[in-house]
Amino acid sequence: MPLPENNFPLLRVTVFNGPDDPPRIEILDASTCPAEHRRPRETALVPRRTRAEDAAAHETILTLDLGARRQPFRAIRLDVADESFFRGVAVEARIDPPPGVDGEPGRPLAWHYLGEAPIYRYRELGVRRESLRLDIGGRERVLRLRIRNRDDRPLSIRGATVLVPVERLAFEARPGAQYVLRYGEPATAPPAYDLARTAGDPSLFAARALEAELRSPRPVPSPAPSPAPWTERNPALLWTGLVAVVAGLGAVTWRALKAAA
């Protein structure tokens, strides 16, 4: 059965008997075939880039303008010309302050921290190893990358690419109508999903759902408790042995004293 592109970890297949089928059908095996040719899930966006050097902090500052407010992104990839390096990179997003009221100046520009990741390139046993991708995502307009140089010289950065997710929207388009997609506006009303007409009655899916105890995680059986030590299981024998040892020591001591006298 061909299925649409998805990333579901669990699938449930319900087999309905036909009029001529036996009462019970034995299913011996079931397997899945992953898609070999997937549609791209992310694409490259080349932002407007500016560079500055902070000599006091020993940092290279890269400012990336993604071109749209609340632009979704999932990673940043740098193009570095140096052959060998290791740097830590902090990624921050710009907070646009609200305008001033009654002619008063607004608050200063601020940045909030998104994450940090290393970039590096080196050779080991003749093999080139490198990592130039920062797997930090969000929805922002302007990003700031602070490359921590410490006592090393600044890197020769040739470019920066922002990897944005490919987002698809499925809806019913009427012939002759024009549609405009608006996003990132808090005042926009939430969408209305017509699941009953497009996917069937939701109550039917709920009626066929598995029982709650089958869907819930099953507890891992705890190991059997280890048996108690022999001394705890046989206290009478232990005390009998102790009394015998004390009596034997007393007899030996009495004989030694008697012989000395």
N, C-alpha and C positions, 0 to 999 in steps of 0.2 A: 504494500500500500504506500504510494508516494505521499509524503507529508510536507507541509510548508516548513520553511526555515524556522527553527526554534532552538532553544537551549534548555529544554525541560529535562531535569534529572530523572524523572519518573514518568512512565507512560502506562496507561491502562487500556487494554484491548478487550472489548466485549464481543463475543461471538454469539450470534443469534441463530438458533436452529431453523432450518427451512421446513416446509410441510412434509418432505420426504426423508428428512434426516432422522437418524436414530435418536432415542431420548438422551443419550450421552455421547459426546464426541471427545475422544482422547487426543489431546494436544501434546505431542511428544517434545517439541522444542520451539523456541522463538528466538529470533535474532534481529539485529538492526544493522543497517549499512550507513555509516556516516557519509555525508555529502562530500564529494571530492572537489567540487568547484563552488565555493561559497561567494556570495556577493560581498564586496568589501564592507567592513564594519567601521573603518576609519579612513579619513582622507587627509591630505596635507594642506595646510593653510600657511602661507608665507606672510608673516606680520610685518608691519613697519617697525624697524629696529633702530634704536639709538644706543650709543655706548659712551660710558664715562668711567674714569678711574678715580677711586677713592684712595689716595695715597696714605692718608692717616689710618684708615682701617685695613689697608692692604687688600682691597677688594676691587674687582671689575664689575661694574653695574651695567646690565643689559636691560633696557626697557622695551617691551614688546606690546604693540598696539594691535589687538585682534580685529579691530574694525567695526565691531557691533557690541552693543550693550548685552550683557549676560550671554556671551558667546560660549557654548559648551566646548570643552576640550578635555582630553584624557591624558595627554603626554606632551613633552617638549623634547625635540631632538636638536642637538648642536652639531655644527660642522667645524671641527678644530683642525688646524694645519700642523700642530706640534706632533712630534713622533713619540714622545714619552712624557707623561704627566699624570698627576692625581690631584683632583680638586673636589672640595665640597661645594655644593650649590644650594642656596636657599631661595625658594620661590615665594614671592609675595604678590598680593593683589591690591590694586589701588582702591581706596575708599574715597569716592567723590563727596566732598562736604556740601551741605545745602547752602544756598546763597544767603548772604547777609540780610537782615531785616532792618528796615528803616534807614538804609544807607550805611549800616554798620558793616565792617568787613567780616566775611565768613570765616569759618574755622580753617586752619591750615590743612594742607593735603596730608593724608595718612595712608598707611599700608598695613595690611594684616597678613599674618604668616599662613601659608598654605602647606608647606612641607619642605623637606630637604632630602637630597640624594647625591651620591658621588658620581663623578665622571672620571674616566681614566683610560689610559692607553699605554701598553708596555709589551715587550717581547719576552717570551719565556721558552727556552729550548727551541728557538727558531720560529715559534708560533706567535702571531700577533693577537693580542687580547685587548679588547676595548669595550667600553660601555659609555655611550653618549646620549642615552635616552633617560629622561626624567619622567617616571611614571607618577605624575601628580596631575590631578584633574579638578575640574570645577566649572563654573559659569561666570566668567569675568570679561571685562573689556580690556584692561591694561594690566600686564604682568611685569614684575621686576625680578630679575635674576641677579643674585649677589654671589659672585664667584669668589671664593675665599682663596687668595693667592698665598697668604702668609709671607714667608721669606722668598718665595719663588717669583720669577718674573711673570707678568700677565701673559695669558694665552693669546695665540693668534686665531681669533674666531672669525671664520669666513661667512657664517650664516646661522640662522636659527629657523626651525620649522615647528609649527604647532600642529599636532595631530588631533583632529576633531572627529567625533563620532558621526557616522552616517545615520541620520534619523529619518525614518519613513513613516508616513501618515496615510492610512487607508480610510477613505470615506466615500459616501455615495454622491457622485457628481451628477447633477441634472443637466440634460442637454441645453446648450445655449446660455448657461449661467457662468458667471465669473466668480472666482474665489480668491480671497486674500488671506494669507497666513500671518497671524500676529502672535507673538510670544514675548514672554518676559514682562508682561504688564500685570501688576497685582490686581488692578480693578477688573480684569477680564473675568467673566463668569466661567465656572468649570464646564467641561463638555458634558453632553447628554448622550449616553450610550443606549442604543436601541438593541440590546442583546436578545430580547424576546423575539424580535422579528428576524434578526440576522443569524442568531445561533440557536434559536429554539427556546422553549419555555425553561427558565432556570430551575423551576421546581422539579422538572424531570431529572435534571442532573443531581439535585440534592437527594431525590428519592433513591437514586442508584448509587449514592456515595457509600463508601465502605464504612463499617462500624468504627466508632471513635477509638475503640481499643486496638483495632487493626492499624489505624493510621498513626497512632501515637507510638513514640519510640519504646521498644521493649527493653525492660531493665536487663542489664548484664548479670547472669547468675553469679552469685558470690561463691568463692571456693569454700569447700567444707572445712570447718574448724579443725585445727590440728589436735590430736589427743593430748590429754594432760600428762605430765611426767609420771613415771612409775611411782615415785615417792608420794605424790599426791593421791594416786589411785589405791595405794596400799599403806595407809598410815599405821595400821596395827602391826604389820611386819616390821616397819621401820622402828617403832618404839620397842618391839621385842628385841630387835638386833642391838639397839642402843643399850638396853638393860643388860643384855648378855655381855657386851663389851665392858660396861662399867663393872659388872660383877667379876669378870675375869681379871681386870686391872686391880681390883681390890684384893682378890685372892693372891695375885702375884706379889703385891705390896706387903700383905700380911706375912707371907712366907719369907720374904726378904728381911723384914724386921725381926721375925722370930729367929732366923738363922744368925742375924747379927747379935742378938741378945745371948 
